[in-house]
Each structure stands twice: as structure tokens, then as C-alpha cells.
Amino acid sequence: MTRAELVDELARRRAIHREVAESIVDELFRAMLETLQEGGRVEIRGFGSFKVREYGGYTGRNPKTGQEIAVAPKRLPVFKISRTLHEQLNQDI
């Protein structure tokens, strides 16, 4: 499901204008992003949780030339599925 499909589905299910649904989705994503940028954790019960994992810099190697390169530290988002969602996804298998 894309962001646009999510907006359309919200508008359809709640019988609201698409513009209102779009602002709700945008605000939700904005709040989640701000929380993650501040180092917080976003937990949606029954769905899963998001957090940011920090990775230190290291010396890597260019696979073509074999030359060593410095890889900068980075922060990446991580999603962990909830037990409830995991069970729901696998109940029919």
C-alpha cells in the first residue's frame, strides 16, 4: 500500500474529504519522524515499534578496486513487528 492509497482508504473508511485524510496521514508521519529524530521510540500496539539504531563508522573496502575507504557513522530506522501482528499474519498457514 502506498501513501496515496493509504490516504484514499482513510478518506473512504471515515467518509472524509481526501484533503483532510491527507493532512492526517502527513501529521502522523511527521510526528513519528520527529520522535525518531529525537532518539525516541514509536510503538503502535498490535502493529509494531520503530526505533533508530546507531552504527559507528568503520573502514570498508571498495569491491572493485580493493581500496580502503572510511564509512561514516549512520543512523538507520528499525522496525520490529508485534507478537499480535505476527500471529495474525501466520494464523492461516
C-alpha positions in Angstrom: 0.0 0.0 0.0 1.4 3.4 -1.0 1.0 6.6 0.9 -1.6 7.8 -1.7 -3.6 4.5 -1.3 -3.4 4.9 2.5 -4.9 8.4 2.2 -7.6 7.2 -0.1 -8.5 4.3 2.1 -8.7 6.6 5.2 -10.9 9.0 3.3 -13.2 6.2 2.2 -13.5 4.4 5.5 -14.1 7.6 7.5 -16.2 9.4 4.8 -14.0 12.4 5.0 -12.5 14.6 2.2 -9.3 13.4 0.7 -7.5 16.6 1.7 -8.4 16.0 5.4 -7.2 12.4 5.2 -4.0 13.6 3.6 -3.3 16.1 6.4 -4.0 13.4 9.0 -1.5 11.0 7.3 1.1 13.7 6.9 0.8 14.8 10.5 1.1 11.2 11.7 4.2 10.6 9.7 5.7 14.0 10.7 5.1 13.2 14.4 6.8 9.8 14.0 9.7 11.3 12.2 10.3 14.0 14.8 10.1 11.3 17.6 12.7 9.2 15.8 15.0 12.2 15.1 15.0 13.0 18.8 16.1 9.4 19.6 12.7 8.3 20.8 10.7 5.1 20.0 7.4 4.9 18.3 5.2 2.0 19.5 1.9 1.1 17.9 0.3 -1.6 20.0 -0.8 -4.6 18.0 1.4 -3.5 15.0 5.0 -3.0 16.0 7.6 -0.5 17.0 10.1 1.8 15.3 13.4 3.0 16.8 16.7 4.3 15.4 19.8 2.2 15.6 23.1 4.0 15.5 26.1 2.4 13.7 29.6 3.6 14.2 32.0 4.4 11.4 34.4 1.8 10.1 36.9 1.2 7.4 35.4 -0.6 4.4 36.8 -1.7 1.1 35.8 -0.7 -2.4 34.8 -4.1 -4.0 36.1 -3.0 -7.5 39.5 -1.7 -6.6 40.1 -3.1 -3.1 41.0 0.4 -1.9 40.2 1.1 1.8 37.5 3.7 2.4 36.2 5.3 5.5 32.5 4.7 6.1 30.8 7.4 8.2 28.7 6.7 11.2 25.0 6.5 10.4 21.6 6.2 12.0 19.0 3.8 10.5 15.4 3.2 11.4 14.5 -0.3 12.6 11.0 -1.9 12.7 10.1 -4.7 15.0 6.7 -6.5 14.4 4.4 -7.0 17.4 3.6 -10.5 18.5 -0.1 -9.8 17.8 0.5 -8.9 14.2 2.9 -11.8 13.7 0.3 -14.2 14.9 -2.4 -12.7 12.8 -0.3 -12.9 9.7 0.5 -16.5 10.3 -2.8 -17.9 11.6 -3.9 -19.2 8.2 -0.7 -21.0 7.4 
